[in-house]
Amino acid sequence: MSRALIVRLLRRSISYRVLWNHIQSLWQPLGRFQLVDLDNEYFKVKFEKEDDYTKVLIDGPWTIFGSYLTVQPWSREFSTSQLHLAYVVVWVRLPGLPIRYYTKNLFRCIVDVIGKVIKADYNIDVGERDKFVPFAVMVDLNKPLLPCVGIDDFTQRLEYEGLHQI
């Protein structure tokens, strides 16, 4: 794995040094990281440690000066000519999911419909479960987000954490 991310601050310009300082304090990486200034307000962040990369990718959303810092894994297909990042990782919740649907297979099916799973908490022990079932999913912002999914005769609402900031 490359351990590299593409980041861009929405609706605001930021200098290399200011971003570096904010990354250091926001993310508090355990290892070193390299920040590369790209065209069009994009930056590439390469991490020494896999844990730092994973933490940044899934622990957001991240904000600097009240603006959302978009984060997506680096890929060879990425182009700085894009006006916005096409993919972002968001936490998706399934509020009010009936307990009878708490199965790993069903969770996987639901999340696969939404996007690419980055992290899933398949904690299905009813005694330990949260009132929400959270998943970190990479979604394509060029496609409409699903507001809900159908499960048998039940309609499950989806909540996307932090997307109101984009």
C-alpha positions as CSV (number, residue, x, y, z in Angstrom):
1,M,0.0,0.0,0.0
2,S,1.3,3.5,-0.8
3,R,0.3,5.2,2.4
4,A,-0.3,8.4,0.5
5,L,-3.4,10.7,0.5
6,I,-4.6,13.6,-1.6
7,V,-6.0,16.5,0.5
8,R,-7.6,19.8,-0.4
9,L,-9.1,22.4,1.8
10,L,-12.6,23.4,0.4
11,R,-13.5,27.0,-0.2
12,R,-10.2,28.3,1.1
13,S,-6.6,28.6,0.1
14,I,-3.9,27.4,2.5
15,S,-0.2,27.7,2.4
16,Y,2.1,24.7,2.6
17,R,3.5,25.8,6.0
18,V,0.1,26.5,7.5
19,L,-1.3,23.2,6.3
20,W,1.8,21.3,7.6
21,N,1.3,22.9,11.1
22,H,-2.4,22.1,11.1
23,I,-1.8,18.5,10.0
24,Q,0.8,18.1,12.7
25,S,-1.6,19.3,15.4
26,L,-4.9,17.7,14.0
27,W,-3.6,14.3,13.1
28,Q,-0.7,14.0,15.6
29,P,1.0,11.3,13.6
30,L,3.3,8.9,15.4
31,G,5.7,8.7,12.4
32,R,7.0,11.1,9.9
33,F,5.0,12.4,7.0
34,Q,5.9,14.2,3.8
35,L,3.7,17.0,2.4
36,V,4.0,17.8,-1.3
37,D,2.4,20.9,-2.7
38,L,0.6,20.1,-6.0
39,D,-1.3,22.2,-8.5
40,N,-4.8,23.6,-7.9
41,E,-4.6,23.8,-4.1
42,Y,-4.1,20.0,-3.8
43,F,-1.5,18.4,-1.6
44,K,-0.1,14.9,-1.3
45,V,0.6,13.5,2.1
46,K,2.8,10.4,2.4
47,F,3.0,8.7,5.7
48,E,5.8,6.6,7.1
49,K,3.4,4.5,9.3
50,E,0.4,2.6,8.1
51,D,-1.4,3.4,11.3
52,D,-1.1,7.2,10.7
53,Y,-2.4,6.7,7.2
54,T,-5.4,4.7,8.3
55,K,-6.2,7.0,11.2
56,V,-6.3,10.1,8.9
57,L,-8.4,8.3,6.3
58,I,-11.1,7.0,8.7
59,D,-11.1,9.4,11.7
60,G,-12.4,12.5,9.9
61,P,-14.1,14.6,9.0
62,W,-11.3,17.1,9.4
63,T,-11.7,20.9,9.4
64,I,-9.2,23.8,9.3
65,F,-10.4,27.3,9.8
66,G,-14.0,26.0,9.6
67,S,-13.4,24.5,6.1
68,Y,-13.6,20.8,5.3
69,L,-10.3,19.2,4.5
70,T,-11.1,16.6,1.8
71,V,-9.1,13.4,2.1
72,Q,-8.9,10.5,-0.4
73,P,-6.3,7.8,-1.1
74,W,-3.8,8.7,-3.7
75,S,-4.1,6.8,-7.0
76,R,-2.3,7.0,-10.3
77,E,-5.6,8.1,-11.9
78,F,-5.8,11.3,-9.8
79,S,-5.4,14.6,-11.7
80,T,-5.0,18.0,-10.2
81,S,-7.2,19.4,-13.0
82,Q,-10.2,18.1,-11.1
83,L,-12.2,20.9,-9.4
84,H,-13.1,18.7,-6.5
85,L,-12.0,15.4,-5.1
86,A,-14.3,12.8,-6.6
87,Y,-14.1,10.4,-3.6
88,V,-14.2,11.1,0.1
89,V,-14.4,8.8,3.1
90,V,-17.4,9.4,5.3
91,W,-18.9,7.6,8.2
92,V,-22.3,6.2,7.4
93,R,-24.8,5.2,10.1
94,L,-27.9,3.1,10.1
95,P,-30.0,4.8,12.8
96,G,-32.8,2.7,14.2
97,L,-31.8,-0.5,12.4
98,P,-34.0,-3.3,13.9
99,I,-32.0,-5.8,15.9
100,R,-33.2,-8.7,13.8
101,Y,-31.1,-7.2,10.9
102,Y,-27.8,-7.2,13.0
103,T,-25.9,-9.7,10.9
104,K,-22.4,-9.3,9.3
105,N,-23.7,-10.5,5.9
106,L,-26.5,-7.9,5.9
107,F,-24.1,-5.1,7.0
108,R,-21.8,-6.1,4.2
109,C,-24.6,-6.0,1.6
110,I,-25.8,-2.6,2.8
111,V,-22.4,-1.0,2.8
112,D,-21.3,-2.5,-0.5
113,V,-24.3,-0.7,-2.1
114,I,-23.2,2.6,-0.7
115,G,-19.5,2.5,-1.6
116,K,-16.1,0.9,-0.9
117,V,-15.8,-0.1,2.7
118,I,-12.8,1.4,4.5
119,K,-13.6,0.3,8.0
120,A,-16.6,-1.5,9.4
121,D,-17.6,-2.2,13.0
122,Y,-19.3,-5.5,12.8
123,N,-20.1,-5.5,16.5
124,I,-23.3,-7.3,16.4
125,D,-23.5,-8.3,20.1
126,V,-26.8,-6.8,21.0
127,G,-25.6,-6.2,24.6
128,E,-22.7,-4.1,23.4
129,R,-24.1,-2.5,20.4
130,D,-24.4,1.3,19.9
131,K,-27.7,2.9,18.9
132,F,-26.0,3.5,15.6
133,V,-24.1,1.0,13.4
134,P,-21.1,3.0,11.9
135,F,-19.1,2.3,8.8
136,A,-16.4,4.3,7.1
137,V,-17.1,4.2,3.4
138,M,-15.5,5.8,0.4
139,V,-18.3,7.5,-1.6
140,D,-18.2,8.9,-5.1
141,L,-19.3,12.6,-4.9
142,N,-20.1,12.6,-8.6
143,K,-23.0,10.1,-7.9
144,P,-26.1,10.8,-5.9
145,L,-25.9,9.5,-2.3
146,L,-28.5,6.9,-1.3
147,P,-30.9,8.3,1.3
148,C,-32.0,4.8,2.3
149,V,-31.9,1.1,1.5
150,G,-34.6,-1.5,1.4
151,I,-34.3,-4.6,3.6
152,D,-37.2,-7.0,3.1
153,D,-40.2,-4.8,3.7
154,F,-38.3,-2.3,5.9
155,T,-36.7,1.0,4.6
156,Q,-33.5,1.8,6.4
157,R,-32.5,5.5,6.5
158,L,-28.8,6.3,6.0
159,E,-26.9,9.1,7.7
160,Y,-23.7,10.5,6.2
161,E,-21.6,12.1,8.9
162,G,-19.9,15.4,8.1
163,L,-21.1,15.7,4.5
164,H,-23.0,18.9,5.3
165,Q,-19.5,20.5,5.6
166,I,-18.6,19.7,2.0
